[in-house]
Amino acid sequence: NVVDSTKNHVIHDIDLTYITSRGPWYLQSWKGDSEKSGGIATNIGIHLFDMLHYLFGAIIDSKVFLMSTTKASGTLRFRNANVRWFLSIDADDLPSKVREAGGTTYRSVCLDGEEVEFSSGFNDLHQTSYEAILAGRGFGLTESRAAIETVSSIRSSQIRSLVGEYHPFLGRK
């Protein structure tokens, strides 16, 4: 298993990119109000941060380089991974190959230079999740704590200037 870092003490380098186009309705709904939704890192990032914590251990450090109503970006240093992350609901951030193909979503994890793109295959994910929760197969606060603390820290972070390691999408355009 390439991500079983606990046994071989490897520190992985990861670029996490999640862009999911949303129209004007998004910012006008409760999701666009960070007081109600927790903002972009909570809305679209929390599940990915939870996955990274599960795979790579405890968070050691976090930096935020960009935080707005439509996008956020920063770095997370886990026990076994350095992660540069970029989240956006702005269609203009989609890679040109995705836009040209008529796509509206781009999800990618690049692990040590090897990309896993997972933009499709998530139909009815919320419905499936809610059904599992109602059937007693959900996760509790103990399992969710690290992800909740991560997004809380991100929301309250001081925005840093673009110096050092940051996600390559921040340097585009």
Residue pairs with C-beta under 8 A, 6 or more apart in sequence:
2 111
2 112
3 12
3 55
3 56
3 111
5 11
5 12
5 55
5 56
5 57
5 79
5 80
5 81
6 57
6 80
9 80
10 80
11 80
11 81
11 82
12 56
12 80
12 81
12 82
12 111
12 112
13 81
13 82
13 111
13 112
13 113
14 52
14 81
14 82
14 83
14 84
14 109
14 110
14 111
14 112
15 83
15 84
15 85
15 86
15 108
15 109
15 110
15 167
15 168
16 48
16 52
16 83
16 84
16 85
16 86
16 108
16 109
16 110
17 85
17 86
17 106
17 107
17 108
17 109
17 110
17 167
17 169
18 44
18 45
18 48
18 85
18 86
18 87
18 88
18 106
18 107
18 108
19 86
19 87
19 88
19 89
19 90
19 91
19 93
19 94
19 105
19 106
19 107
20 44
20 88
20 89
20 104
20 105
20 106
20 107
21 89
21 90
21 91
21 94
21 104
21 105
22 89
26 32
26 89
27 69
27 70
30 36
30 37
31 37
31 43
32 69
34 69
34 155
37 43
38 46
38 151
38 155
39 67
39 69
39 72
39 155
40 67
40 68
40 69
40 70
40 71
40 72
40 87
40 88
40 89
41 49
41 67
41 72
41 87
41 151
41 154
41 155
42 151
42 155
44 87
44 89
45 72
45 85
45 87
45 151
45 154
46 147
46 148
46 150
46 151
47 147
48 85
49 76
49 85
49 147
49 150
49 151
50 144
50 146
50 147
50 150
52 76
52 78
52 81
52 83
53 59
53 78
53 146
53 147
53 150
55 81
56 78
56 79
56 80
56 81
56 83
57 78
57 79
57 80
57 81
58 78
58 79
58 146
59 76
59 77
59 78
59 146
59 149
59 150
59 153
60 77
60 78
60 79
61 75
61 76
61 77
62 74
62 75
62 76
62 77
62 150
62 153
62 154
62 157
63 74
63 75
63 157
63 160
64 72
64 73
64 74
64 154
64 157
64 158
64 159
64 160
65 73
65 74
65 75
65 159
65 160
65 161
65 162
65 166
65 167
65 170
66 72
66 73
66 74
66 159
66 170
67 154
67 155
67 157
67 159
70 88
70 89
70 90
71 86
71 87
71 88
71 89
71 90
71 93
72 86
72 87
72 88
72 154
73 84
73 85
73 86
73 87
73 166
73 167
73 169
73 170
74 84
74 85
74 154
74 157
74 166
74 167
75 82
75 83
75 84
75 85
75 165
75 166
75 167
76 82
76 83
76 85
76 150
77 83
82 165
84 165
84 166
84 167
84 168
85 167
86 93
86 167
86 169
86 170
88 169
91 99
91 104
93 169
94 103
94 104
94 106
95 106
98 105
98 106
98 119
103 119
105 119
105 120
106 117
106 119
107 117
107 118
107 119
108 115
108 116
108 117
108 118
108 119
109 115
109 116
109 118
110 116
129 138
132 138
162 170
162 171
